[in-house]
Amino acid sequence: MRNSAPCHSERRAKNPLAVHRGTLRSTLRVTPLCLVLALAACGGTAAPVSTGSPAVSAAKPAASSSWSPELRQVIDAANKEGALQLVWSESTFGGSQGAAMIESAMNKMFGTNIKIQFQPGEAQPQVANKIILEYKAGEKAVSDVYVGTATNFVPLEGDGALLTIDWPKLLPDRITPEMSEQNQALAVITGLTGVTYNPKAIPSQPKTMADFLKPEWKGKLATTPAGSGFDSLAAKEVWGPEKVMDYMRQFANQVAGIIRCGETQRIASGEFPALVLDCTGSEALVWQEKGAPVDFMIPLDAAQIRYTYLAVPKNATHPAAATLFTVFMLTAQGQDISWQTWRADLHLMPESHTKARVDDYQKQGAKFFVLTTPYTIAHPELNDIRDQISKLVAKAGR
């Protein structure tokens, strides 16, 4: 366990995309990493998440003596805290229903008695911004655990608002360095960005992004306010900025309306035959199993993975319980609950349902681009593209 460096002197990531800049004042009340019983790894970074499947063993039994010494310390500290505050949408991890399931399973697994208080909250960017403002003001974070994608984690990491924790050391048989970015953001869900559509309302069966520029699709498409997923295509490993902007100028003329990811009922009702691009295909699976006319596809020329990460804010009220919760979500049982409540899990795990979908598309010729936090930080030009896309999208459907 690395604990030689002062707990308040962890290295801040250089983040050109952070929405709040400047050096943090020494007068801020910073929650020291020591509060997680010296489990935070001061300094050091981990390798970017890969698309390979590392060797992982099965989940361990409840209150097992074979937990790592570091995790046993977290379990004891979390039990003393006795509570956990979570804020995110009702669709994330099953919302309030999922929180109750996780509370029961986590306490049984670790022999704890932690009460989870769940409150539906704003979208990921707004919650991240609130945590940053609270951190700078010396106030407690609105949520003990933050959940979001790479783009939303960039400002949090850049402003030094997250605990640095050696995640692989806590659960070495499950968590690998590839899952732990900057030893702060821990990948727990594989998001497959693609198109959610109503098979009864579409004019033709789409296979590539070019299909949505055909005349028969005009006025039949919805997209998200920020044009989710299009920014990744601007990466040089995929389309590049010029091709993306050329596509978006044409695509904007096809769009009939703007909706958010997760508003799948509007696709099922036929209000919009398709959402291009949807953040993940999880909601489509949930509605499909309910018998709704909804399906999901990944354009073979735009295959991408966006991980959903968990992290613990430095100003968390219950940092140990938050750490234990995050670890639990990568146990086999935690991943199973994620699949039950959200139809989403991490494809890097051998028991993953999502892995089969990734493998299937790869067999069809799809080459997945993985957008990670380190990649986003290293390519600030994507932020400029994102702004341009948002402006084009704002005019769409008028």
C-alpha positions in Angstrom: 0.0 0.0 0.0 1.6 3.3 -1.1 1.3 5.8 1.7 4.7 7.5 1.9 3.7 10.8 0.3 1.5 13.4 2.1 -2.1 12.6 1.6 -2.9 16.1 0.3 -0.1 16.3 -2.3 -1.5 14.1 -5.0 -0.5 15.2 -8.6 -3.2 17.0 -10.5 -3.8 16.0 -14.1 -3.1 18.7 -16.7 -6.5 19.3 -18.2 -7.0 21.7 -21.0 -10.7 21.0 -21.1 -11.6 21.8 -17.5 -14.4 24.3 -17.1 -12.9 25.7 -14.0 -9.3 26.7 -14.2 -6.6 28.1 -11.9 -4.7 26.9 -8.9 -6.7 25.8 -5.9 -6.3 28.0 -2.9 -4.7 26.6 0.2 -7.6 27.9 2.2 -10.0 25.4 0.7 -11.1 22.6 3.1 -9.9 19.5 1.2 -10.9 16.1 2.3 -7.6 14.3 2.8 -6.9 11.0 1.2 -6.1 9.7 4.6 -9.8 9.6 5.3 -10.0 6.4 3.2 -7.6 4.8 5.6 -4.5 5.6 3.5 -5.9 3.6 0.6 -5.6 6.5 -1.8 -2.5 6.0 -4.0 -0.8 9.5 -4.0 0.5 10.1 -7.5 0.8 7.7 -10.4 -1.4 6.9 -13.3 -2.8 3.8 -14.9 -2.8 2.7 -18.5 -5.8 3.6 -20.6 -8.7 1.2 -20.8 -8.2 -1.4 -23.5 -10.8 -3.4 -25.3 -9.1 -6.7 -24.5 -10.5 -9.1 -21.9 -8.2 -9.5 -18.9 -8.2 -12.7 -16.9 -10.6 -12.3 -13.9 -11.7 -14.8 -11.2 -15.1 -15.3 -9.7 -16.6 -13.1 -7.0 -15.6 -13.9 -3.4 -18.0 -15.0 -0.6 -19.6 -12.7 1.9 -17.4 -11.1 4.5 -14.5 -13.3 3.2 -11.2 -13.3 5.1 -9.5 -13.5 1.7 -10.3 -9.9 0.9 -7.1 -7.9 0.4 -5.8 -6.2 3.6 -6.5 -2.8 1.9 -10.2 -3.7 1.2 -10.7 -5.0 4.7 -9.7 -1.6 6.0 -12.2 0.0 3.7 -14.9 -2.4 4.8 -14.3 -1.5 8.5 -14.2 2.3 7.8 -17.3 2.1 5.6 -19.2 0.2 8.3 -18.3 2.9 10.8 -19.6 5.6 8.4 -22.8 3.6 8.0 -24.4 5.6 5.2 -24.0 6.5 1.6 -25.5 9.4 -0.4 -26.0 8.8 -4.1 -27.4 11.3 -6.7 -28.0 10.4 -10.4 -30.9 9.7 -12.7 -33.6 7.1 -12.1 -32.4 5.2 -15.2 -28.8 4.8 -14.0 -28.3 1.5 -12.1 -32.0 1.2 -11.7 -32.3 4.4 -9.7 -34.0 4.0 -6.3 -35.0 0.4 -6.9 -31.4 -0.5 -8.0 -30.0 1.4 -4.9 -32.1 -0.8 -2.6 -30.9 -4.0 -4.4 -27.3 -2.8 -4.2 -27.6 -1.9 -0.5 -28.8 -5.4 0.4 -26.3 -7.3 -1.8 -23.3 -5.1 -0.8 -24.0 -5.4 2.9 -24.5 -9.2 2.6 -21.2 -9.6 0.7 -19.0 -7.4 3.0 -20.8 -8.0 6.3 -21.6 -4.3 6.6 -24.7 -2.3 7.6 -24.6 0.7 5.3 -27.8 2.6 4.5 -27.9 4.0 1.0 -29.8 7.3 0.5 -30.7 7.7 -3.1 -32.0 10.9 -4.7 -32.7 11.5 -8.4 -30.6 14.3 -9.7 -29.6 16.3 -12.7 -27.7 15.2 -15.8 -24.1 14.1 -15.5 -22.5 17.4 -16.6 -24.5 19.4 -14.1 -23.7 17.1 -11.2 -20.0 17.3 -12.0 -20.1 21.0 -12.1 -21.9 21.1 -8.7 -19.3 18.8 -7.1 -16.5 21.1 -8.4 -18.2 24.2 -7.0 -18.8 22.5 -3.7 -15.2 21.3 -3.5 -13.9 24.7 -4.2 -16.2 26.2 -1.5 -15.1 23.7 1.0 -18.6 22.1 1.1 -19.6 18.4 1.1 -20.3 16.9 -2.3 -23.9 16.4 -3.4 -23.1 12.8 -4.1 -20.6 10.5 -2.4 -20.0 8.8 -5.7 -19.9 10.4 -9.1 -21.0 8.5 -12.2 -20.3 9.8 -15.7 -18.5 9.3 -19.0 -15.0 10.5 -20.0 -16.1 14.0 -21.2 -17.8 14.7 -17.9 -14.8 13.4 -15.8 -12.3 15.8 -17.5 -13.2 18.9 -15.5 -13.4 16.9 -12.2 -9.9 15.5 -12.7 -8.5 18.8 -13.9 -9.7 20.7 -10.8 -8.3 18.0 -8.5 -11.8 17.2 -7.1 -11.4 13.4 -7.1 -9.7 11.0 -4.7 -6.8 9.0 -6.1 -7.3 5.4 -5.1 -5.3 2.3 -6.0 -8.4 0.4 -7.2 -6.6 -2.7 -8.5 -5.1 -3.2 -5.1 -8.5 -3.3 -3.4 -9.9 -6.1 -5.6 -6.9 -7.5 -7.5 -8.8 -10.6 -8.8 -11.4 -8.4 -10.6 -10.0 -4.9 -11.1 -7.1 -4.4 -13.5 -5.0 -1.3 -14.2 -6.7 -1.0 -17.6 -10.0 -0.4 -15.9 -8.6 2.4 -13.6 -7.9 5.7 -15.4 -5.6 8.1 -13.5 -6.4 5.8 -10.5 -9.5 8.0 -10.1 -12.1 7.1 -12.7 -13.0 3.4 -12.6 -14.7 1.9 -15.6 -17.8 -0.1 -14.6 -20.0 -0.1 -17.6 -19.4 -0.4 -21.4 -21.5 2.0 -23.3 -22.1 1.2 -27.0 -23.0 4.4 -28.8 -25.3 3.8 -31.8 -28.9 4.3 -33.0 -32.1 3.5 -31.2 -34.9 3.1 -33.7 -38.5 2.0 -34.2 -38.5 -0.9 -36.7 -42.1 -0.2 -37.5 -41.5 3.4 -38.4 -38.2 3.5 -40.3 -38.2 3.9 -44.1 -35.3 1.4 -44.5 -32.9 -0.7 -42.5 -29.8 1.3 -41.7 -26.3 -0.2 -41.6 -23.9 2.8 -41.8 -24.0 6.5 -41.0 -24.4 7.3 -44.7 -27.8 5.7 -44.7 -29.2 8.5 -42.5 -28.4 11.1 -45.1 -30.7 9.5 -47.7 -33.8 11.5 -48.7 -36.2 9.0 -47.2 -34.8 9.8 -43.7 -35.4 13.5 -43.8 -37.6 14.7 -41.0 -37.6 11.3 -39.3 -34.5 11.7 -37.1 -33.9 12.9 -33.6 -30.5 13.7 -32.0 -29.3 14.9 -28.6 -28.7 18.5 -27.6 -24.9 18.1 -27.7 -24.9 15.7 -30.6 -23.7 12.9 -28.4 -21.2 10.4 -30.0 -20.4 12.6 -33.0 -17.4 14.2 -31.3 -15.7 10.9 -31.0 -15.9 10.4 -34.7 -13.7 13.5 -35.1 -10.8 11.6 -33.6 -8.0 11.0 -36.2 -8.4 7.3 -35.5 -11.9 7.4 -36.8 -13.2 10.0 -39.3 -11.2 13.2 -38.4 -12.7 16.7 -37.9 -13.2 17.6 -41.5 -15.3 14.6 -42.4 -17.4 14.9 -39.2 -18.3 18.5 -39.8 -19.1 17.9 -43.4 -21.4 15.0 -42.3 -23.0 17.1 -39.6 -23.9 20.0 -42.0 -25.8 17.5 -44.1 -27.2 15.6 -41.1 -28.6 18.7 -39.4 -31.0 19.1 -42.4 -32.4 15.6 -41.7 -33.2 16.2 -38.0 -36.8 16.8 -36.9 -36.2 17.2 -33.2 -33.9 17.2 -30.2 -34.3 14.7 -27.3 -32.1 13.4 -24.6 -30.5 9.9 -24.3 -32.9 7.7 -22.4 -36.1 9.2 -23.8 -36.8 5.9 -25.5 -40.5 6.1 -25.1 -40.5 8.8 -27.8 -39.0 6.3 -30.2 -41.3 3.5 -29.1 -44.3 5.8 -29.7 -43.2 6.6 -33.2 -42.8 10.3 -32.5 -39.3 9.9 -33.9 -38.4 6.8 -35.9 -34.8 7.0 -34.8 -32.4 8.7 -32.4 -29.0 9.3 -33.9 -26.8 8.9 -32.0 -28.0 7.4 -28.7 -25.5 7.3 -25.8 -25.9 3.6 -25.3 -28.2 0.7 -26.3 -29.1 -0.1 -22.8 -32.5 1.7 -22.7 -33.4 0.1 -26.1 -32.9 -3.4 -24.6 -35.1 -2.5 -21.6 -37.9 -1.3 -23.7 -37.5 -4.2 -26.2 -38.0 -6.7 -23.4 -41.2 -4.9 -22.4 -42.5 -5.6 -25.9 -42.1 -2.1 -27.3 -41.2 -1.7 -31.0 -37.6 -0.6 -30.3 -34.3 -1.9 -31.6 -30.7 -0.7 -31.5 -27.9 -0.8 -34.1 -24.3 0.2 -34.3 -23.2 1.8 -37.6 -20.3 -0.3 -38.8 -18.4 2.9 -39.8 -18.9 4.6 -36.4 -18.4 1.9 -33.8 -17.4 3.3 -30.5 -17.2 2.6 -26.8 -17.8 5.1 -24.1 -17.3 3.8 -20.6 -19.4 4.8 -17.7 -17.0 5.5 -14.7 -17.4 5.8 -11.0 -15.2 7.9 -8.8 -15.2 9.3 -5.2 -15.1 13.1 -4.8 -12.5 14.4 -2.2 -15.4 16.2 -0.5 -17.5 13.1 -0.2 -19.4 12.8 3.2 -18.8 9.1 3.3 -15.6 8.4 1.3 -15.0 4.8 2.6 -18.6 3.7 1.9 -18.3 5.3 -1.5 -15.1 3.4 -2.2 -16.7 0.1 -1.1 -19.8 0.8 -3.3 -17.5 1.4 -6.3 -15.6 -1.8 -5.7 -18.8 -3.7 -5.2 -20.1 -2.6 -8.7 -17.2 -4.6 -10.2 -17.8 -7.8 -8.4 -19.7 -10.4 -10.3 -22.8 -9.7 -8.2 -22.5 -5.9 -8.7 -22.2 -6.5 -12.5 -25.3 -8.7 -12.4 -27.3 -6.1 -10.6 -26.2 -3.5 -13.2 -27.4 -5.8 -16.0 -30.7 -6.5 -14.2 -31.5 -2.9 -13.6 -29.9 -1.2 -16.6 -29.1 -3.9 -19.2 -25.5 -2.7 -19.0 -22.2 -4.2 -17.8 -18.5 -4.0 -18.4 -17.5 -6.1 -21.5 -14.0 -6.6 -20.0 -15.5 -9.1 -17.5 -15.8 -12.7 -18.6 -19.4 -13.0 -17.5 -20.4 -9.9 -19.4 -23.5 -9.8 -21.6 -22.2 -6.8 -23.4 -19.1 -8.7 -24.5 -21.1 -10.9 -26.8 -22.5 -7.8 -28.5 -19.0 -6.3 -29.0 -17.7 -9.6 -30.4 -20.7 -9.9 -32.8 -20.1 -6.4 -34.3 -16.4 -7.0 -34.5 -17.1 -10.2 -36.5 -19.2 -8.0 -38.9 -16.1 -5.7 -39.4 -16.7 -3.0 -36.8 -13.5 -1.5 -35.3 -14.4 0.0 -32.0 -12.9 3.3 -31.0 -12.6 3.7 -27.2 -13.0 7.2 -25.9 -11.2 7.3 -22.5 -10.5 10.2 -20.1 -6.8 10.3 -20.9 -7.5 10.4 -24.6 -10.0 13.3 -24.1 -7.5 15.3 -22.0 -4.8 14.7 -24.6 -7.0 15.9 -27.5 -8.5 19.3 -26.6 -9.4 19.8 -30.3 -12.4 17.4 -29.7 -13.8 20.0 -27.3 -13.8 22.6 -30.2 -15.5 20.1 -32.5 -18.1 19.4 -29.8 -18.9 23.1 -29.6 -19.3 23.3 -33.3 -21.6 20.3 -33.4 -23.7 21.6 -30.6 -24.3 24.9 -32.5 -25.3 22.9 -35.6 -27.6 20.7 -33.7 -29.2 23.7 -31.9 -30.5 24.9 -35.3 -31.7 21.4 -36.4 -35.4 20.7 -36.5 -36.4 24.4 -36.6 
